[in-house]
Amino acid sequence: MKKITIFTDGGSRNNPGPSAVGVVFCNEKGQSFKEYGEYLGDNMTNNEAEYRAVIFALSKFKALFGKKIAVSSEVEIKSDSELMICQLNGKYKVLEPNIQSLFLEVWNLKLDFKRVKFTLISREKNKEADKLVNEALDNKGRDQKLL
């Protein structure tokens, strides 16, 4: 494994409200090879969902490829969340208690990788991850199983 780019997005309708994440894994050539959209729950903020998307992405990478490959891999997380990217790059302070715990979770996950880079992109360049968020929100409850 050399370098993987992962586009992430998190969204919350009504903020706080129903939330979901979208994650797109791309190879070194920029080709998408794995996509995920997952519903998170009913009472989360947009910023919490953005962090959850990064947590999902790094955790999914380790689940797919294993910790041995993670240790030798460089991952670039691309997101359109200015707040999150600037916090993860140390430019903004993390003041909100809910976000502090999510920040620490990301920080601990990134220790399992050779390098994790956080890059801010425009919404225009994050359309696929955004689409996955909206699909997961639109489909919430449809995939739930009866107990």
C-alpha positions in Angstrom: 0.0 0.0 0.0 1.4 3.4 -0.9 -0.9 6.3 -0.8 -4.7 6.3 -0.4 -6.9 9.4 -0.7 -10.2 9.3 1.3 -12.9 11.8 0.7 -15.1 12.2 3.7 -18.3 14.1 4.4 -20.8 14.2 7.3 -24.1 15.8 7.4 -27.0 16.5 9.8 -30.4 17.6 8.8 -31.8 20.2 11.1 -28.5 20.4 13.0 -28.7 18.6 15.4 -30.8 15.9 13.8 -30.6 12.8 11.6 -27.0 12.4 10.6 -24.9 10.3 8.2 -21.5 9.9 6.8 -20.1 9.4 3.3 -16.7 8.1 2.5 -14.9 7.5 -0.8 -11.6 5.6 -1.0 -9.4 6.4 -4.1 -6.2 4.9 -5.3 -3.0 6.7 -6.3 -4.5 7.4 -9.7 -7.6 9.1 -8.1 -9.9 6.2 -9.0 -12.6 5.4 -6.5 -12.5 1.7 -5.4 -14.7 1.7 -2.2 -17.7 3.9 -1.3 -19.6 3.9 1.9 -22.7 5.8 3.2 -23.9 5.1 6.7 -26.7 6.5 8.8 -25.5 7.5 12.3 -28.5 8.4 14.3 -31.1 11.1 15.1 -29.4 13.6 17.3 -26.0 14.7 16.1 -24.6 18.0 14.9 -23.0 18.6 11.5 -19.6 19.0 13.1 -20.0 15.7 15.0 -21.0 13.9 11.8 -17.9 15.4 10.0 -15.6 13.9 12.6 -17.5 10.6 12.6 -16.9 10.4 8.8 -13.1 10.6 9.4 -13.3 8.1 12.3 -15.3 5.8 10.0 -12.8 6.2 7.2 -9.7 5.4 9.2 -11.4 2.5 11.1 -12.6 1.1 7.8 -9.2 1.3 6.3 -7.7 -0.8 9.1 -10.6 -3.3 8.8 -10.1 -3.7 5.1 -6.3 -3.8 4.9 -5.1 -4.6 8.4 -2.9 -2.8 10.8 0.3 -4.0 9.2 -0.6 -2.3 6.0 -1.9 0.8 7.8 1.5 1.3 9.5 3.2 1.6 6.1 0.5 3.6 4.4 0.1 7.3 3.8 -3.5 8.5 3.9 -4.8 11.8 2.8 -8.2 12.7 4.2 -10.0 15.3 2.1 -13.0 17.1 3.5 -15.0 20.3 2.9 -15.3 21.0 6.7 -13.1 24.0 7.3 -13.6 23.7 11.1 -12.6 20.1 11.4 -9.7 20.3 9.0 -8.3 23.4 10.7 -8.7 21.7 14.1 -7.0 18.5 13.0 -4.2 20.6 11.6 -3.8 22.5 14.8 -4.9 25.9 13.4 -8.1 26.1 15.4 -8.7 25.2 19.1 -11.1 22.4 19.9 -13.5 24.0 22.5 -16.7 22.0 22.3 -16.6 19.0 24.7 -18.4 16.6 22.2 -15.9 17.5 19.5 -12.9 17.2 21.9 -13.6 13.5 22.4 -14.1 12.9 18.6 -10.8 14.8 18.0 -9.0 12.5 20.4 -10.5 9.5 18.7 -9.2 10.7 15.3 -5.8 11.5 16.8 -5.5 8.0 18.3 -6.5 6.3 15.1 -4.0 8.2 13.0 -1.2 6.8 15.2 -1.7 3.5 13.5 -0.7 4.9 10.1 2.7 6.0 8.6 1.2 9.4 7.9 -2.3 11.0 7.8 -2.7 14.3 6.1 -5.8 16.4 6.4 -6.7 18.6 3.4 -9.5 21.1 3.0 -11.3 21.0 -0.3 -14.3 22.8 -1.8 -17.7 21.3 -1.7 -17.6 21.1 -5.5 -14.7 18.6 -5.1 -16.6 16.5 -2.5 -19.8 15.8 -4.4 -19.5 12.0 -4.3 -19.1 11.8 -0.5 -21.9 14.3 -0.1 -24.1 12.2 -2.3 -23.5 9.2 -0.1 -24.5 11.2 3.0 -27.7 12.2 1.4 -28.5 8.7 0.2 -27.9 7.3 3.7 -30.2 10.0 5.2 -32.9 9.5 2.5 -32.8 5.7 3.1 -32.7 5.7 6.9 -35.1 3.2 8.3 -35.5 1.4 5.0 -32.7 -1.1 5.7 -33.6 -1.7 9.3 -34.5 -5.2 10.2 -37.5 -6.2 12.3 -36.7 -7.5 15.7 
